[in-house]
Amino acid sequence: MRVTGDGILALYSGGARQEATLELHDNTPGNNGDISLDTFSGLLLAIEASGQTALSIPPKATHTGDLLNVRGVDSNESCVIDAVGHLRILRHAAPADAGLVAGECAFWFDQTNGAAKLMLKGKTADGTVVAASVAMA
């Protein structure tokens, strides 16, 4: 490991390991979190004391899995960008009106058999809640 003249921390692997790993841990009580960057498994971000990965960005070279996985506070995947770039929304319920601020929009998939819909909810600039759906056959 070395720090370059311009302040870049460089890690070099050697021996049996085939990757370099950098981990940052914040142990502040009630506000701890982790960031792990591994040249083999990618970037993992755990926020606060959840102990769960909130964001995962795997490496590109020879990688065949998802490019991006985002998890909610419940530790379940909420959004995925797969290996070929398809966006997948894995939430199946509307956010609370209070969960959106003016100018925001959320979408989710209503997976009801025979009545599947892409659902949208947003708040206009003045805070009015609006909603729409797109029926899928």
N, C-alpha and C positions, 0 to 999 in steps of 0.2 A: 504494500500500500504506500502511496506517496501523494503529496499535495503539490500540484504544479505551480509555476510562478503566477498564473492567473487565478489561483484559488480553487482549481478543480481537484477534487479528491478522486484519485485513480486507484482501482483495485485490480490486481492481477491474480489469476488463479494459477495453481501449479500442482504438481503431483497427481494424485488420483482424481481430484475434483476437476470437473470439466467446465465449471462456471465460477464467476465471482459473485459474491453476495454482499449487499450493504443493508444493514438494518438500523432503523432509528426508533428508539423507544422513549416515550414521554411517560414518566411515572408519577406525574402530578396527581395527588389524590382527587378522585372524582372527575378527572379530565384527561385520563391517560389514553394513549393511542399508539399505533405502530405503523411504520412504513417499511416494507421489505422490497428491495429491488434485487432480483436474482437474474443473471443473464440467461439462465436456462428456463426458469418458470415464470419470469416476468415481474410485473409490479403488483404488489398487494397492499391495500390500504385498509386498516382497521381503525375506526374512529371511536374515541373514548373507550370506556371499559367494556364494550360489547363483546370483545374477543372474537368478533365475526368479521370476515372480510367484506368491506363495503364496496370496493372497486378492485377489479382484477384486469390487468392488461398483459396478456401473454406475449411472448416474443414472436416475431413474424417468421423468421427463418425456419423452414421445415415444419412449422406449426400447423396442425390440422384441426385444432379445437376452435372455440369461440374467440373472437378478437377482443370483446369487451363484455364483462358481466357486472351488472350493478345490482346490489342487494339492498333491501329496505331494512329498517330498524328491527323487523321481525326475522331477519337473517335469510329470508326467502328471496330468490332472484326476482327482480321486477322488470329488468330490461336486459336484452342480450343483442349483441351484434355478432352474427355467426361468422364462420371462416370466409364466406364469400360476400359478406357485407349486408345480409338481410337483417333488418331491425325487427326484433320480436318483443312484443309487449306481453308480459306474463302476469299482469294484474287483471282481475275479473270483477272489480267493484269500483263504484264511483268514489272519488275523493270527497271529503266533506266540503261544503261551501266555504267554510272558514279556512280550509287548507289551501285555497287559491287566493292570490292577491290580484288587484286590478291589473289587467293586461296579460294574465297568464291563462294557459289552456292545458288541460290534461286529457289523455285518451286512454281507453282500456277496451278490452274485448269481452262482450257478453257472450259466453259460450253455451247458452241455452240451446239444447237440441231442437232443430226445426225452426229456430227463431234467432240464429246467431246475428250479432250486430257489432259493428265498430262504433263505440260510444265516445262522445266528446263533451266536455264541460269546460266552460271558461268564464272569465269575468271581464266585462267591458271596462273601458277606461274609468267610468264612473262607479265601478264595483257591482254592476248588475250581473247576476248569474244567468248565463245562457247555456243551452244544451242542444245537442243534435245527435242523430244516429244514422248509420248507413247500414241498411239491411244487406245480409249476405246470403246467397242461395247456394 
